[in-house]
Amino acid sequence: MGEMIGYARVSSAGQKLDIQIDALTGAGVQPEHLYEEKVSGTKRKGRDALEDMLARGIRKGDTVVVTRLDRLARSSRDLHNIAHKLDEKGVGLKVLEQDIDTTTPAGRLFFTMLGAIAEFETEIRKDRQREGIDATKLLKGTDAYPFKGRPASIKRADVDAAIAQHGSKAAAAKALGISRDSVYRVLRERTQVES
């Protein structure tokens, strides 16, 4: 039988991990198998303790223990990715407050259902996005097309005057508070109109 590997996380340095650590050690996690960090869970980047645990801290037969799912993952996609990695390594997952335990048949079923729901939500979101893109393509070229871009806010005369005053296109862009690309775009548009 493998080890119980605990993971505890709070979102900011001012918060304390004590309650989670007490719950994890109370569930049988040994202090030397405890990964903890104080970092926002909204992104995987920067969650070094989690990455270390997933890469080197778990072996086949181990069980990762967390107090709540939101301590481990902040989105369905993130949870799905972590669960997939655990499954590939032959590692179970136990969530204390939500009574999930993938080392039991009922726990695996429940977790699989959660994953299926998350996948279903992703597919619905993709379908809606695809419908929106298709509808927009049908409208393109008609007066009903809603995405025409904002009107130009830089006048050619202002660009010409700034170039004359400051001596270069880069200096003109800086003086006008716009990018050099915007200066070149205005000059290109003028050239196209004149030709």
C-alpha positions in Angstrom: 0.0 0.0 0.0 1.2 3.5 -0.9 1.6 6.6 1.1 -1.0 9.3 1.9 0.3 12.6 0.3 -1.3 15.8 1.6 -1.7 19.0 -0.3 -2.8 22.2 1.5 -3.1 25.7 -0.1 -4.4 29.1 0.8 -4.7 32.0 -1.6 -2.6 34.7 0.2 0.3 35.1 2.5 -2.0 36.5 5.2 -4.1 33.3 5.4 -3.1 30.3 7.6 -2.7 26.7 6.6 -3.2 25.4 10.2 -6.8 24.1 9.8 -6.0 22.2 6.5 -2.8 20.8 8.0 -4.6 19.6 11.1 -7.3 17.9 9.0 -4.8 16.3 6.7 -2.6 14.9 9.5 -5.8 13.9 11.3 -6.6 11.8 8.2 -3.3 10.0 8.4 -0.9 12.2 6.3 2.6 12.2 7.8 4.2 15.6 8.0 7.1 14.6 5.7 4.4 13.8 3.0 2.7 17.2 3.2 3.0 19.8 0.4 1.8 23.3 1.3 1.8 26.7 -0.4 0.4 30.2 -0.1 -0.5 31.1 -3.7 -3.7 31.9 -5.7 -5.3 28.9 -7.2 -6.7 30.7 -10.3 -3.6 29.7 -12.4 -1.5 26.6 -12.3 1.6 28.7 -13.0 3.4 29.6 -9.8 1.9 26.7 -7.8 5.3 25.1 -7.3 4.4 22.8 -4.4 1.6 21.3 -6.5 3.8 20.8 -9.5 6.5 19.3 -7.4 4.0 16.9 -5.8 2.6 15.8 -9.2 6.0 15.4 -10.8 8.1 13.8 -8.0 6.1 13.5 -4.8 3.7 10.7 -5.8 4.1 7.1 -6.9 1.8 4.3 -7.9 -0.4 3.2 -5.0 -0.2 6.6 -3.2 -3.3 8.7 -2.4 -3.4 12.5 -2.6 -5.4 13.9 0.2 -6.9 17.5 0.2 -9.5 19.1 2.4 -11.7 20.4 -0.5 -11.5 20.2 -4.3 -11.0 24.0 -4.6 -7.7 23.7 -2.7 -6.4 21.4 -5.5 -8.1 22.9 -8.6 -9.9 26.1 -9.4 -11.7 25.1 -12.5 -13.2 21.9 -14.0 -10.5 21.8 -16.7 -7.7 22.1 -14.1 -9.4 19.4 -11.9 -9.8 17.2 -15.0 -6.1 17.6 -15.9 -4.9 16.9 -12.4 -7.2 13.8 -12.1 -5.9 12.5 -15.4 -2.3 12.9 -14.2 -3.1 11.1 -11.0 -4.9 8.3 -12.8 -2.0 7.8 -15.2 0.4 7.4 -12.3 -2.0 5.0 -10.5 -2.6 7.5 -7.6 -5.9 7.9 -5.8 -7.5 11.1 -4.6 -9.3 11.6 -1.3 -11.2 14.9 -0.6 -12.1 15.1 3.1 -14.9 17.6 3.2 -16.7 16.4 0.1 -16.3 12.7 0.9 -14.6 11.8 -2.4 -12.3 8.8 -2.4 -11.2 7.4 -5.7 -9.6 4.4 -4.0 -13.2 2.9 -3.6 -15.5 1.9 -6.4 -18.2 4.3 -5.3 -15.7 7.2 -5.1 -14.3 6.4 -8.6 -17.9 6.4 -10.0 -18.7 9.8 -8.3 -15.4 11.3 -9.5 -15.9 10.0 -13.0 -19.4 11.5 -13.0 -17.9 14.9 -12.0 -15.4 14.6 -14.8 -18.1 13.7 -17.3 -20.2 16.7 -16.2 -17.1 19.0 -16.6 -16.5 17.5 -20.1 -20.1 18.0 -21.0 -20.0 21.7 -19.9 -16.9 22.2 -22.0 -18.5 20.6 -25.1 -21.6 22.8 -24.7 -19.4 25.9 -24.4 -17.6 24.9 -27.6 -20.9 24.3 -29.4 -22.1 27.8 -28.4 -18.9 29.4 -29.5 -19.0 27.6 -32.8 -22.6 28.7 -33.3 -21.6 32.3 -32.6 -18.7 32.1 -35.0 -20.9 30.6 -37.8 -23.6 33.2 -37.3 -21.0 36.0 -37.4 -19.6 34.6 -40.7 -23.1 34.6 -42.2 -23.5 38.3 -41.3 -20.0 39.4 -42.5 -20.3 41.7 -45.4 -23.8 42.8 -44.5 -25.0 45.9 -42.6 -26.0 43.6 -39.7 -22.3 42.6 -39.1 -21.6 43.9 -35.5 -17.8 43.8 -35.6 -16.6 46.6 -37.7 -13.9 47.9 -35.4 -13.8 51.3 -33.8 -13.4 54.4 -36.0 -9.9 55.7 -36.4 -9.1 58.2 -33.6 -5.8 59.5 -35.2 -6.1 62.1 -38.0 -3.6 62.1 -40.8 -3.0 65.8 -40.3 -2.0 65.2 -36.7 0.5 62.5 -37.7 2.0 64.6 -40.4 2.3 67.6 -38.0 3.9 65.4 -35.3 6.5 63.9 -37.8 7.3 67.4 -39.0 7.7 68.7 -35.5 9.6 65.8 -33.9 11.6 64.6 -36.9 10.8 60.9 -37.0 7.9 58.5 -37.1 9.0 56.9 -33.8 9.2 60.4 -32.0 5.8 61.3 -33.5 4.2 58.1 -32.2 5.6 58.8 -28.7 4.4 62.5 -28.8 0.9 61.4 -29.9 0.8 58.5 -27.3 0.3 55.9 -30.0 2.3 53.0 -31.3 4.6 53.2 -34.3 2.4 50.7 -36.0 -0.5 53.1 -35.8 1.6 55.9 -37.4 2.6 53.6 -40.2 -1.1 52.4 -40.6 -2.3 56.0 -41.0 0.5 56.7 -43.5 -0.4 53.5 -45.5 -4.1 54.5 -45.5 -3.2 57.9 -46.9 -1.0 56.3 -49.6 -3.8 53.9 -50.6 -6.3 56.8 -50.8 -4.0 58.9 -52.9 -3.1 56.1 -55.4 
